[in-house]
Amino acid sequence: MFNRIPYIGLVLLVAGGTAAAATSQRPGDLAPTHGSYAPKIDPANFGNVIDNRYLPYRVGMKIHFAGVRGKVRQTDDQVVLARTKQILGVKCTVVRDTVSEKGRAVERTDDWYAQDKEGNVWYMGEDAFDLKNGHFVKASDSWQGGVKGAKPGIIMPAHPQPGDAYRQEYYPPGKALDEARVLRLGAKLTVPYGTFKNVLVTSEYSPAEPQTEQKYYARGVGEIAERVVKGHHEEFKLVGLKR
């Protein structure tokens, strides 16, 4: 179903189509991890595309991961849908994420993203469902920016730099409190899909969960791997990408 595309042929995208501006705000200023949290979301400051070089989402993209959670092998398939969702006055891209075991879906989530004009990709919410007793049930950590106190965060900065720390989501009732920190740039990583250089490595943590996860992103491709480094055993790697 997925076509293996040589890495050499990929086009590198620059966030927002421009170079980093010296006056750009750091992600920690826009979505701070400490103190009161009140991100400013101005619809006029958002565009209609997501072309961040580390997290490009084009309509029709299909992304296929394979891995393991605990002792159970799983696949994770993401599809960028054509439909959009309006959140806080911003038109958001919808990415459907389906986790499966033995070919059967066990989790299904619609994630909502939007990119501001500086190139920061904001996480605007998620509609998550878990399989229980043969039926999908809405997960408690589902949230939407502007509803019941939920607030968006940054999922990928425009110009990530080591040491950057930023909030990714904020919905205390559902314990959706993920935060991220940039660990390094320039890493090298091999996954089933290919070998990548200049990889961005981030660390994700939630005070509501006793685990820490590292994620790896390649320019022009997006996420290529993730693994839990503190907590239970979980690891996924990019296997296929169809644009």
C-alpha positions in Angstrom: 0.0 0.0 0.0 2.9 2.4 0.7 5.6 3.2 -1.8 9.1 3.4 -0.6 10.6 6.7 -1.8 14.4 7.2 -1.9 15.5 9.7 0.6 17.7 11.4 -2.0 14.7 12.5 -4.0 12.9 14.3 -1.2 12.4 18.0 -1.4 13.5 19.9 1.7 10.8 22.4 2.8 11.6 25.5 4.8 8.9 26.4 7.3 6.7 29.1 6.0 8.9 29.3 2.9 11.3 31.8 4.6 14.5 31.6 6.5 14.5 32.1 10.3 14.0 35.7 11.3 16.2 37.1 14.0 13.1 38.5 15.7 11.1 35.3 15.7 9.8 34.4 19.1 11.1 31.2 20.7 8.5 28.4 21.2 9.0 28.7 24.9 7.7 32.3 24.7 4.6 31.3 22.7 3.8 28.2 24.6 5.6 28.3 28.0 5.9 25.3 30.2 5.9 27.3 33.5 3.6 29.9 35.0 0.1 30.7 33.8 -0.8 29.5 30.3 -2.7 31.7 27.9 -1.4 31.3 24.3 -2.5 33.9 21.9 -4.3 32.5 18.9 -5.0 35.1 16.2 -6.7 33.5 13.1 -5.1 36.2 11.0 -1.7 34.8 11.9 -2.4 31.4 10.4 -2.2 30.0 6.9 -3.8 27.1 5.1 -0.8 24.8 4.7 1.5 22.9 6.9 5.0 22.9 5.3 7.3 23.0 8.4 10.5 21.3 7.3 10.3 18.8 10.2 6.6 18.2 10.1 5.0 18.7 6.6 1.4 17.5 6.2 0.0 17.5 2.7 -3.5 16.4 1.9 -3.4 12.7 0.9 -0.2 11.8 2.7 -0.1 8.3 4.2 2.4 7.5 6.8 3.0 4.0 8.1 4.9 3.0 11.3 5.5 -0.4 12.8 6.6 -1.1 16.3 5.8 -2.6 19.7 4.0 -1.6 22.8 4.9 -3.7 25.8 5.1 -7.2 24.2 2.4 -6.5 21.5 3.4 -5.7 17.9 1.4 -2.8 16.5 1.2 -0.6 13.4 0.4 3.1 13.3 -1.1 4.6 10.2 -1.6 8.3 9.7 -3.6 9.8 6.8 -3.9 13.6 6.1 -7.5 14.1 5.3 -8.9 16.6 2.8 -11.5 17.9 5.2 -10.6 20.6 7.8 -11.9 21.7 11.2 -12.4 25.2 12.5 -11.0 25.8 15.9 -10.7 29.2 17.6 -11.3 30.7 14.2 -8.4 28.8 12.6 -8.8 26.3 9.8 -7.1 23.2 11.0 -5.6 20.2 9.1 -7.1 16.8 10.1 -4.7 13.9 10.5 -6.4 10.5 11.2 -4.1 8.2 13.3 -5.1 4.5 13.6 -3.2 2.1 15.8 -3.8 -1.6 14.9 -3.0 -5.0 16.3 -3.0 -8.0 14.0 -4.8 -5.9 11.4 -7.5 -4.8 13.7 -7.8 -1.1 14.8 -7.6 -0.6 18.6 -7.1 3.2 18.7 -8.4 5.9 16.3 -7.7 9.6 16.7 -8.3 12.7 14.6 -5.5 15.2 15.4 -6.0 18.8 14.5 -3.0 21.0 13.4 -2.5 24.5 12.1 0.7 26.4 11.1 1.2 30.0 12.0 2.9 32.4 9.6 6.3 32.0 11.3 6.1 28.3 10.6 5.3 27.0 14.1 2.9 24.0 13.9 0.2 24.2 16.6 -1.6 21.3 18.1 -5.2 22.4 18.3 -6.8 19.3 19.8 -7.7 15.6 19.2 -10.7 13.4 19.1 -9.5 10.1 20.4 -11.3 6.7 20.7 -10.1 3.4 22.3 -11.5 0.0 21.5 -13.3 -1.5 24.6 -15.4 -4.6 24.6 -15.6 -4.5 20.8 -16.7 -0.9 20.5 -14.8 2.4 20.2 -15.2 4.6 23.2 -14.2 8.3 23.4 -10.9 8.7 25.4 -10.8 11.0 28.4 -7.8 12.9 27.0 -9.8 14.1 23.9 -9.8 17.9 23.8 -10.4 20.9 21.6 -8.8 24.3 21.9 -11.2 26.8 23.4 -13.6 24.1 24.8 -13.8 23.5 28.6 -10.6 25.4 29.2 -8.5 23.4 26.7 -5.7 25.4 25.1 -3.5 24.7 22.0 0.3 24.1 22.2 3.1 23.8 19.7 3.8 20.4 18.3 6.8 21.6 16.1 8.6 24.9 16.3 9.4 26.8 13.2 13.1 26.9 13.9 13.9 24.4 16.7 17.1 24.9 18.7 18.6 22.6 21.4 17.2 23.6 24.8 13.9 24.9 23.5 11.1 23.8 25.8 7.4 24.3 25.0 4.0 23.1 25.9 2.3 20.9 23.4 -1.2 20.7 24.8 -3.2 21.9 27.8 -6.3 20.2 29.1 -6.0 19.4 32.8 -9.4 17.6 33.1 -8.3 15.0 30.6 -4.7 14.9 31.8 -3.5 16.1 28.3 -0.4 18.0 29.5 2.4 17.0 27.2 5.5 19.2 27.1 8.5 18.9 24.8 12.2 19.8 24.8 14.6 19.9 21.8 17.6 17.7 22.6 19.7 18.0 19.5 20.0 18.7 15.8 22.2 16.8 13.4 21.6 13.2 14.6 21.8 10.2 12.2 19.2 7.4 12.3 18.4 4.4 10.2 14.8 3.1 10.1 13.1 0.6 7.7 12.2 3.5 5.4 15.8 4.7 5.1 18.8 6.3 6.6 18.6 10.0 7.6 21.1 12.7 8.6 20.4 16.0 10.3 17.7 14.5 12.4 15.9 16.5 15.0 15.6 14.8 18.4 13.0 15.9 21.0 12.0 14.6 24.4 8.3 14.5 25.4 7.1 14.4 29.0 3.7 14.7 30.8 3.4 15.3 34.5 0.3 13.2 34.3 2.2 10.1 33.1 5.3 8.4 34.5 7.2 8.1 31.2 9.5 10.0 28.9 9.5 9.6 25.1 12.0 10.6 22.5 10.9 11.4 18.9 13.0 11.8 15.8 12.2 14.0 12.8 13.9 14.2 9.4 13.8 17.3 7.2 11.2 17.2 4.4 9.8 13.9 5.8 8.4 14.4 9.3 8.6 12.0 12.2 10.6 8.9 11.5 10.8 7.2 14.9 9.7 7.4 18.5 10.6 5.4 21.6 9.8 5.5 25.3 13.1 5.9 27.2 11.6 6.0 30.7 8.5 3.9 31.5 7.0 1.0 29.7 8.5 -0.6 26.5 7.3 1.2 23.3 9.0 1.9 20.0 7.8 2.7 16.5 9.8 3.3 13.3 8.8 4.7 9.9 8.2 1.9 7.3 6.4 3.6 4.5 5.4 7.0 3.2 3.1 7.9 0.3 2.7 11.5 -0.7 
